[in-house]
Amino acid sequence: MAFDNFNDFMTMCYTAPIGAIRCHGSYVWVAYGIVLVIIVANIAAPIIRNKKIKQNIRRKVSRERMQNEPKT
């Protein structure tokens, strides 16, 4: 399917064989948006989780060091 201009591409309008104009761009772009959000979430979630795990480990190590230090 070739588009004559950018607006036709964005709206994805075409003339059906019966002469009616069909537009389905909004459905396509919403679907692309949803997929993009899911992909970004799948990339960001492990990074955020990893940071939280590292912070928890640092806190635990720090706490253990403070407890194991000889008190004077």
MMTF fields as JSON, N, C-alpha, C and O atoms, coordinates in Angstrom:
{
  "mmtfVersion": "1.0.0",
  "mmtfProducer": "UNKNOWN",
  "numBonds": 287,
  "numAtoms": 288,
  "numGroups": 72,
  "numChains": 1,
  "numModels": 1,
  "chainsPerModel": [1],
  "groupsPerChain": [72],
  "chainIdList": ["A"],
  "bondAtomList": [4, 2, 8, 6, 12, 10, 16, 14, 20, 18, 24, 22, 28, 26, 32, 30, 36, 34, 40, 38, 44, 42, 48, 46, 52, 50, 56, 54, 60, 58, 64, 62, 68, 66, 72, 70, 76, 74, 80, 78, 84, 82, 88, 86, 92, 90, 96, 94, 100, 98, 104, 102, 108, 106, 112, 110, 116, 114, 120, 118, 124, 122, 128, 126, 132, 130, 136, 134, 140, 138, 144, 142, 148, 146, 152, 150, 156, 154, 160, 158, 164, 162, 168, 166, 172, 170, 176, 174, 180, 178, 184, 182, 188, 186, 192, 190, 196, 194, 200, 198, 204, 202, 208, 206, 212, 210, 216, 214, 220, 218, 224, 222, 228, 226, 232, 230, 236, 234, 240, 238, 244, 242, 248, 246, 252, 250, 256, 254, 260, 258, 264, 262, 268, 266, 272, 270, 276, 274, 280, 278, 284, 282],
  "bondOrderList": [1, 1, 1, 1, 1, 1, 1, 1, 1, 1, 1, 1, 1, 1, 1, 1, 1, 1, 1, 1, 1, 1, 1, 1, 1, 1, 1, 1, 1, 1, 1, 1, 1, 1, 1, 1, 1, 1, 1, 1, 1, 1, 1, 1, 1, 1, 1, 1, 1, 1, 1, 1, 1, 1, 1, 1, 1, 1, 1, 1, 1, 1, 1, 1, 1, 1, 1, 1, 1, 1, 1],
  "groupList": [{"groupName": "MET", "atomNameList": ["N", "CA", "C", "O"], "elementList": ["N", "C", "C", "O"], "formalChargeList": [0, 0, 0, 0], "bondAtomList": [1, 0, 2, 1, 3, 2], "bondOrderList": [1, 1, 2], "singleLetterCode": "M", "chemCompType": "L-PEPTIDE LINKING"}, {"groupName": "ALA", "atomNameList": ["N", "CA", "C", "O"], "elementList": ["N", "C", "C", "O"], "formalChargeList": [0, 0, 0, 0], "bondAtomList": [1, 0, 2, 1, 3, 2], "bondOrderList": [1, 1, 2], "singleLetterCode": "A", "chemCompType": "L-PEPTIDE LINKING"}, {"groupName": "PHE", "atomNameList": ["N", "CA", "C", "O"], "elementList": ["N", "C", "C", "O"], "formalChargeList": [0, 0, 0, 0], "bondAtomList": [1, 0, 2, 1, 3, 2], "bondOrderList": [1, 1, 2], "singleLetterCode": "F", "chemCompType": "L-PEPTIDE LINKING"}, {"groupName": "ASP", "atomNameList": ["N", "CA", "C", "O"], "elementList": ["N", "C", "C", "O"], "formalChargeList": [0, 0, 0, 0], "bondAtomList": [1, 0, 2, 1, 3, 2], "bondOrderList": [1, 1, 2], "singleLetterCode": "D", "chemCompType": "L-PEPTIDE LINKING"}, {"groupName": "ASN", "atomNameList": ["N", "CA", "C", "O"], "elementList": ["N", "C", "C", "O"], "formalChargeList": [0, 0, 0, 0], "bondAtomList": [1, 0, 2, 1, 3, 2], "bondOrderList": [1, 1, 2], "singleLetterCode": "N", "chemCompType": "L-PEPTIDE LINKING"}, {"groupName": "THR", "atomNameList": ["N", "CA", "C", "O"], "elementList": ["N", "C", "C", "O"], "formalChargeList": [0, 0, 0, 0], "bondAtomList": [1, 0, 2, 1, 3, 2], "bondOrderList": [1, 1, 2], "singleLetterCode": "T", "chemCompType": "L-PEPTIDE LINKING"}, {"groupName": "CYS", "atomNameList": ["N", "CA", "C", "O"], "elementList": ["N", "C", "C", "O"], "formalChargeList": [0, 0, 0, 0], "bondAtomList": [1, 0, 2, 1, 3, 2], "bondOrderList": [1, 1, 2], "singleLetterCode": "C", "chemCompType": "L-PEPTIDE LINKING"}, {"groupName": "TYR", "atomNameList": ["N", "CA", "C", "O"], "elementList": ["N", "C", "C", "O"], "formalChargeList": [0, 0, 0, 0], "bondAtomList": [1, 0, 2, 1, 3, 2], "bondOrderList": [1, 1, 2], "singleLetterCode": "Y", "chemCompType": "L-PEPTIDE LINKING"}, {"groupName": "PRO", "atomNameList": ["N", "CA", "C", "O"], "elementList": ["N", "C", "C", "O"], "formalChargeList": [0, 0, 0, 0], "bondAtomList": [1, 0, 2, 1, 3, 2], "bondOrderList": [1, 1, 2], "singleLetterCode": "P", "chemCompType": "L-PEPTIDE LINKING"}, {"groupName": "ILE", "atomNameList": ["N", "CA", "C", "O"], "elementList": ["N", "C", "C", "O"], "formalChargeList": [0, 0, 0, 0], "bondAtomList": [1, 0, 2, 1, 3, 2], "bondOrderList": [1, 1, 2], "singleLetterCode": "I", "chemCompType": "L-PEPTIDE LINKING"}, {"groupName": "GLY", "atomNameList": ["N", "CA", "C", "O"], "elementList": ["N", "C", "C", "O"], "formalChargeList": [0, 0, 0, 0], "bondAtomList": [1, 0, 2, 1, 3, 2], "bondOrderList": [1, 1, 2], "singleLetterCode": "G", "chemCompType": "PEPTIDE LINKING"}, {"groupName": "ARG", "atomNameList": ["N", "CA", "C", "O"], "elementList": ["N", "C", "C", "O"], "formalChargeList": [0, 0, 0, 0], "bondAtomList": [1, 0, 2, 1, 3, 2], "bondOrderList": [1, 1, 2], "singleLetterCode": "R", "chemCompType": "L-PEPTIDE LINKING"}, {"groupName": "HIS", "atomNameList": ["N", "CA", "C", "O"], "elementList": ["N", "C", "C", "O"], "formalChargeList": [0, 0, 0, 0], "bondAtomList": [1, 0, 2, 1, 3, 2], "bondOrderList": [1, 1, 2], "singleLetterCode": "H", "chemCompType": "L-PEPTIDE LINKING"}, {"groupName": "SER", "atomNameList": ["N", "CA", "C", "O"], "elementList": ["N", "C", "C", "O"], "formalChargeList": [0, 0, 0, 0], "bondAtomList": [1, 0, 2, 1, 3, 2], "bondOrderList": [1, 1, 2], "singleLetterCode": "S", "chemCompType": "L-PEPTIDE LINKING"}, {"groupName": "VAL", "atomNameList": ["N", "CA", "C", "O"], "elementList": ["N", "C", "C", "O"], "formalChargeList": [0, 0, 0, 0], "bondAtomList": [1, 0, 2, 1, 3, 2], "bondOrderList": [1, 1, 2], "singleLetterCode": "V", "chemCompType": "L-PEPTIDE LINKING"}, {"groupName": "TRP", "atomNameList": ["N", "CA", "C", "O"], "elementList": ["N", "C", "C", "O"], "formalChargeList": [0, 0, 0, 0], "bondAtomList": [1, 0, 2, 1, 3, 2], "bondOrderList": [1, 1, 2], "singleLetterCode": "W", "chemCompType": "L-PEPTIDE LINKING"}, {"groupName": "LEU", "atomNameList": ["N", "CA", "C", "O"], "elementList": ["N", "C", "C", "O"], "formalChargeList": [0, 0, 0, 0], "bondAtomList": [1, 0, 2, 1, 3, 2], "bondOrderList": [1, 1, 2], "singleLetterCode": "L", "chemCompType": "L-PEPTIDE LINKING"}, {"groupName": "LYS", "atomNameList": ["N", "CA", "C", "O"], "elementList": ["N", "C", "C", "O"], "formalChargeList": [0, 0, 0, 0], "bondAtomList": [1, 0, 2, 1, 3, 2], "bondOrderList": [1, 1, 2], "singleLetterCode": "K", "chemCompType": "L-PEPTIDE LINKING"}, {"groupName": "GLN", "atomNameList": ["N", "CA", "C", "O"], "elementList": ["N", "C", "C", "O"], "formalChargeList": [0, 0, 0, 0], "bondAtomList": [1, 0, 2, 1, 3, 2], "bondOrderList": [1, 1, 2], "singleLetterCode": "Q", "chemCompType": "L-PEPTIDE LINKING"}, {"groupName": "GLU", "atomNameList": ["N", "CA", "C", "O"], "elementList": ["N", "C", "C", "O"], "formalChargeList": [0, 0, 0, 0], "bondAtomList": [1, 0, 2, 1, 3, 2], "bondOrderList": [1, 1, 2], "singleLetterCode": "E", "chemCompType": "L-PEPTIDE LINKING"}],
  "groupTypeList": [0, 1, 2, 3, 4, 2, 4, 3, 2, 0, 5, 0, 6, 7, 5, 1, 8, 9, 10, 1, 9, 11, 6, 12, 10, 13, 7, 14, 15, 14, 1, 7, 10, 9, 14, 16, 14, 9, 9, 14, 1, 4, 9, 1, 1, 8, 9, 9, 11, 4, 17, 17, 9, 17, 18, 4, 9, 11, 11, 17, 14, 13, 11, 19, 11, 0, 18, 4, 19, 8, 17, 5],
  "groupIdList": [1, 2, 3, 4, 5, 6, 7, 8, 9, 10, 11, 12, 13, 14, 15, 16, 17, 18, 19, 20, 21, 22, 23, 24, 25, 26, 27, 28, 29, 30, 31, 32, 33, 34, 35, 36, 37, 38, 39, 40, 41, 42, 43, 44, 45, 46, 47, 48, 49, 50, 51, 52, 53, 54, 55, 56, 57, 58, 59, 60, 61, 62, 63, 64, 65, 66, 67, 68, 69, 70, 71, 72],
  "secStructList": [7, 7, 7, 1, 1, 2, 2, 2, 2, 2, 2, 6, 3, 3, 3, 7, 6, 6, 1, 7, 3, 3, 3, 7, 2, 2, 2, 2, 2, 2, 2, 2, 2, 2, 2, 2, 2, 2, 2, 2, 2, 2, 2, 2, 2, 2, 2, 2, 2, 2, 2, 2, 2, 2, 2, 2, 2, 2, 2, 2, 2, 2, 2, 2, 2, 2, 2, 2, 1, 7, 7, 7],
  "xCoordList": [0.848, 0.0, 0.901, 1.702, 0.781, 1.563, 0.684, -0.522, 1.306, 0.576, 1.042, 2.219, 0.118, 0.442, 1.149, 1.971, 0.84, 1.473, 1.562, 1.084, 2.186, 2.406, 1.09, 0.95, 0.141, -1.153, -1.846, -2.427, -1.785, -2.368, -1.661, -2.285, -0.36, 0.396, -0.035, -0.229, -0.183, -0.548, -1.979, -2.235, -2.893, -4.28, -4.549, -5.533, -3.672, -3.787, -5.169, -5.849, -5.549, -6.834, -6.654, -5.643, -7.628, -7.629, -9.07, -10.007, -9.223, -10.558, -10.832, -10.102, -11.88, -12.26, -12.855, -13.274, -12.895, -13.444, -14.874, -15.284, -15.623, -17.004, -17.081, -18.169, -15.935, -15.893, -15.856, -15.691, -16.003, -15.972, -14.526, -13.638, -14.309, -12.971, -12.831, -13.644, -11.806, -11.542, -10.27, -9.26, -10.325, -9.154, -8.933, -9.844, -7.741, -7.443, -6.133, -5.566, -5.655, -4.392, -4.399, -3.406, -5.51, -5.549, -5.359, -4.684, -5.934, -5.768, -4.318, -3.759, -3.73, -2.348, -1.399, -0.54, -1.542, -0.613, -0.806, 0.161, -2.029, -2.258, -1.598, -0.985, -1.719, -1.082, 0.434, 1.078, 1.005, 2.449, 2.832, 3.849, 2.032, 2.31, 2.284, 3.151, 1.294, 1.191, 2.397, 2.97, 2.775, 3.94, 5.203, 6.041, 5.344, 6.515, 6.575, 7.644, 5.439, 5.395, 5.788, 6.532, 5.3, 5.631, 7.119, 7.746, 7.682, 9.112, 9.949, 10.901, 9.601, 10.34, 10.213, 11.191, 9.03, 8.833, 9.663, 10.226, 9.74, 10.535, 12.027, 12.781, 12.449, 13.858, 14.121, 15.136, 13.216, 13.437, 13.241, 13.961, 12.302, 11.984, 13.192, 13.457, 13.927, 15.089, 16.182, 16.871, 16.34, 17.35, 16.985, 17.833, 15.734, 15.274, 15.365, 15.807, 14.945, 14.998, 16.444, 16.719, 17.361, 18.773, 19.325, 20.083, 18.946, 19.396, 18.902, 19.652, 17.64, 17.077, 17.77, 18.035, 18.059, 18.753, 20.14, 20.563, 20.847, 22.186, 22.128, 22.992, 21.124, 20.977, 20.725, 21.299, 19.876, 19.594, 20.845, 21.092, 21.625, 22.86, 23.828, 24.448, 23.962, 24.852, 24.407, 25.238, 23.105, 22.593, 22.895, 23.324, 22.671, 22.923, 24.402, 24.757, 25.26, 26.699, 27.121, 27.911, 26.598, 26.928, 26.465, 27.199, 25.26, 24.736, 25.591, 25.893, 25.974, 26.799, 28.166, 28.699, 28.733, 30.035, 29.929, 30.806, 28.85, 28.68, 28.48, 28.956, 27.79, 27.556, 28.824, 29.026, 29.671, 30.874, 32.059, 33.081, 31.948, 33.048, 33.161, 32.156, 34.391, 34.546, 34.14, 34.501, 33.397, 32.941, 33.973, 34.444, 34.308, 35.311, 34.72, 35.431],
  "yCoordList": [-1.165, 0.0, 1.237, 1.415, 2.063, 3.293, 4.473, 4.484, 5.448, 6.625, 7.832, 7.946, 8.719, 9.899, 10.977, 11.717, 11.071, 12.091, 11.587, 10.502, 12.403, 12.005, 11.867, 10.975, 12.729, 12.65, 11.322, 10.698, 10.899, 9.603, 8.47, 7.497, 8.619, 7.603, 7.554, 6.475, 8.728, 8.771, 8.279, 7.573, 8.635, 8.213, 6.852, 6.189, 6.445, 5.173, 5.015, 4.005, 6.041, 6.017, 5.449, 5.687, 4.717, 4.19, 4.081, 4.086, 3.987, 3.845, 2.367, 1.684, 1.898, 0.494, 0.268, 1.221, -0.973, -1.267, -0.774, -0.509, -0.652, -0.18, 1.343, 1.91, 2.005, 3.456, 4.16, 5.379, 3.435, 4.051, 4.279, 3.489, 5.352, 5.642, 4.996, 5.221, 4.206, 3.503, 4.075, 4.245, 4.366, 4.863, 3.979, 3.767, 3.481, 2.647, 3.053, 2.278, 4.243, 4.711, 4.794, 4.459, 5.239, 5.377, 4.026, 3.949, 2.979, 1.649, 1.187, 0.622, 1.435, 1.005, 1.744, 1.123, 3.066, 3.842, 3.574, 3.599, 3.318, 2.943, 1.596, 1.413, 0.666, -0.64, -0.497, -1.122, 0.329, 0.573, 1.198, 0.832, 2.126, 2.771, 1.79, 1.826, 0.917, -0.086, -1.015, -1.327, -1.449, -2.332, -1.613, -2.209, -0.351, 0.413, 0.532, 0.391, 0.79, 0.881, -0.453, -0.483, -1.536, -2.863, -3.155, -3.685, -2.817, -3.056, -2.225, -2.733, -0.956, -0.095, -0.631, -0.634, -1.079, -1.636, -2.901, -3.121, -3.731, -4.957, -4.671, -5.48, -3.55, -3.172, -2.495, -2.762, -1.625, -0.829, -1.632, -1.408, -2.543, -3.271, -4.02, -3.889, -4.79, -5.478, -4.514, -4.786, -3.405, -2.428, -1.837, -1.731, -1.454, -0.883, -1.922, -1.616, -3.146, -4.214, -4.481, -4.698, -4.466, -4.698, -3.605, -3.892, -2.355, -1.254, -1.431, -1.217, -1.823, -2.013, -3.158, -3.062, -4.226, -5.364, -4.939, -5.284, -4.191, -3.725, -2.797, -2.87, -1.925, -1.037, -1.842, -1.547, -2.849, -3.685, -4.418, -4.529, -4.911, -5.614, -4.65, -4.992, -3.438, -2.446, -2.117, -2.012, -1.955, -1.661, -2.802, -2.569, -4.029, -5.183, -5.298, -5.556, -5.108, -5.185, -4.083, -4.319, -2.898, -1.782, -2.069, -1.819, -2.588, -2.931, -3.998, -3.904, -5.008, -6.085, -5.563, -5.967, -4.671, -4.101, -3.296, -3.364, -2.535, -1.73, -2.618, -2.288, -3.726, -4.634, -5.385, -5.702, -5.669, -6.458, -5.612, -6.163, -4.296, -3.447, -3.536, -3.557, -3.588, -3.621, -2.28, -1.218, -2.356, -1.135, -0.729, -1.55, 0.531, 1.001, 1.926, 2.411],
  "zCoordList": [0.0, 0.0, 0.0, 0.917, -0.984, -1.083, -0.679, -0.926, -0.062, 0.388, -0.414, -0.757, -0.705, -1.502, -0.695, -1.235, 0.588, 1.42, 2.861, 3.194, 3.697, 5.086, 5.849, 6.685, 5.57, 6.251, 5.939, 6.827, 4.698, 4.348, 5.091, 5.512, 5.241, 5.978, 7.439, 7.998, 8.055, 9.47, 9.703, 10.678, 8.838, 9.019, 8.39, 8.719, 7.489, 6.776, 6.156, 6.333, 5.431, 4.742, 3.337, 2.675, 2.913, 1.556, 1.082, 1.88, -0.194, -0.766, -0.995, -1.714, -0.378, -0.516, -1.901, -2.557, -2.345, -3.676, -3.88, -5.01, -2.808, -2.968, -2.973, -3.076, -2.863, -2.933, -1.594, -1.546, -0.521, 0.806, 1.236, 0.917, 1.952, 2.459, 3.835, 4.732, 3.975, 5.239, 5.862, 5.18, 7.141, 7.867, 9.092, 9.891, 9.222, 10.384, 11.05, 11.819, 10.768, 11.339, 12.849, 13.495, 13.419, 14.876, 15.561, 16.588, 15.02, 15.609, 15.501, 16.441, 14.353, 14.126, 15.058, 15.684, 15.16, 15.983, 17.465, 18.226, 17.885, 19.287, 19.569, 20.621, 18.65, 18.83, 18.904, 19.746, 18.02, 18.081, 19.422, 20.011, 19.898, 21.183, 22.337, 23.21, 22.344, 23.407, 23.382, 24.425, 22.202, 22.075, 22.543, 23.22, 22.191, 22.614, 24.137, 24.73, 24.762, 26.226, 26.855, 27.835, 26.305, 26.84, 26.686, 27.604, 25.545, 25.329, 26.295, 26.888, 26.457, 27.385, 28.811, 29.558, 29.19, 30.529, 30.718, 31.79, 29.683, 29.776, 29.869, 30.409, 29.357, 29.467, 30.81, 31.453, 31.23, 32.438, 33.724, 34.697, 33.748, 34.983, 35.557, 36.752, 34.77, 35.349, 35.816, 36.8, 35.123, 35.529, 36.88, 37.766, 37.041, 38.311, 39.426, 40.534, 39.13, 40.13, 40.552, 41.732, 39.593, 39.884, 40.798, 41.724, 40.538, 41.391, 42.82, 43.772, 42.97, 44.307, 45.037, 46.236, 44.327, 44.938, 45.403, 46.506, 44.561, 44.943, 46.147, 47.021, 46.209, 47.363, 48.637, 49.686, 48.544, 49.712, 50.178, 51.379, 49.243, 49.605, 50.28, 51.287, 49.725, 50.341, 51.762, 52.663, 51.967, 53.31, 54.277, 55.407, 53.83, 54.699, 55.042, 56.193, 54.055, 54.301, 55.268, 56.182, 55.063, 55.949, 57.377, 58.334, 57.516, 58.837, 59.511, 60.701, 58.745, 59.308, 59.724, 60.758, 58.926, 59.291, 60.579, 61.44, 60.7, 61.91, 63.135, 64.221, 62.973, 64.094, 64.477, 65.649, 63.506, 63.763, 64.212, 64.623, 64.143, 64.596, 66.114, 66.824, 66.595, 68.06, 68.661, 68.155, 69.728, 70.392, 71.432, 72.218, 71.42, 72.38, 73.397, 74.277]
}
